[in-house]
C-alpha cells in the first residue's frame, strides 16, 4: 500500500515501535511507512515520509490536527496515479518529529522551510487536511516564491477567538491531554469502540470501503503514531490548528483550491483576495477519508500543475 523512499541527503530511520493509540486499538502488525529524519538548526529532529510517485512533482502534505504524517497514506495511490510526490511532514511532538514549544503556525512553517531547502525543492505545491490548513497557508506565505499552488481539504474555517490567550491555552491543552489519555484507556479496554463510531458515520458504500483491512490498518497506524511521543505534541497541534484559516483573506500570489462541506462558501467564486481562490463542494467529510473525492482532488491539482 505504501511507497517507500530513501533520500541520501537525510538520516533515515525505520522500524520504530508504536506504543499506544488515540482512537483505535493497538496492533502488532501495523504497517508503517519508512520515515526520514532531518536535524533542524535548533537540534530537534524533523520526521517525514514520502508517498505517491518517487520522481513526481513535489507536494508538501500537512496532516490533520492532532494526527501525523501517516494519514497521507489515504492519498498514496491517487498521488501516484496523478504523478505527484507527496512529502508528509510530522509536526512537533507527533510521530518522528521532536517536541518543541510552538506559539504560531509560522514557527512550524519555518521547520518545513528547512526541509524544502534540504531536499532542494525549487517549486512545489502544498496540500492539507482539516486543521493542517493553518500550517499550509503559513508555509505558502513564507515561501510564496516557490509555492505553485495550495489545496485545502476541509479546512478549519471558524477560528477560536481565544487562541491568543496564554492562560486559556494552558487550561485547554491540559484538559485535552487528559481527554486523550482517557480515550487511550477506553480503546485498550474496548478495542473496536472508536472505529465503530467512525464507520457508523459513513454511507453504505463508504462503510464497505472502510471494511478493507488496509484502510483499517492505516487508521490504527495513524492513531498510534500520532501519540508515540505522548500527548503534549497532539494537544499543542490541535490548539494551533483551532486558530482556523480564512482562505478568502489570504494574500497569496498562487491558486488556492478549497474543498468544503459548506455550500455557502462554495458559492463564492472569483478573486476574493490576492490569491486565485477556488471552492469545491464535498457532501460529507467522510468522503475524503474514504477516498471517494481524492481522485477529483488530484485531477484538479494535475490540471493546475500543467498550466
Buried (B, 14 or more C-beta within 10 A) or exposed (E): EBBEBEBEEBEEEBEEEBEBBBBBBBBEEBBBBBBBBBBBEEEBBBBBBBBBBEEBBBBBBBBBBBBBBBBBBBBBBBBBBBBBBBBBBBBBBBBBBBBBEBEBBBBBBBBBBBBBEBBEBEEBBBBBBBBBBBBBBBBBBBBBEBBBBBBBBBBBBEBBEBBEEEEBBEEBBEEBBEEBBEBBEEBEEEBEBBBEEBBEEBBEEBBEBBEEEEBBBBBBBBBBBBBBBBBBBBBBBBBBBBBBBBBBEBEBEBBBBBBBBBEEBBEBEEEBBBBBBBBBEBEBBBBBBBBBBBBBBBEBBBEBBEE
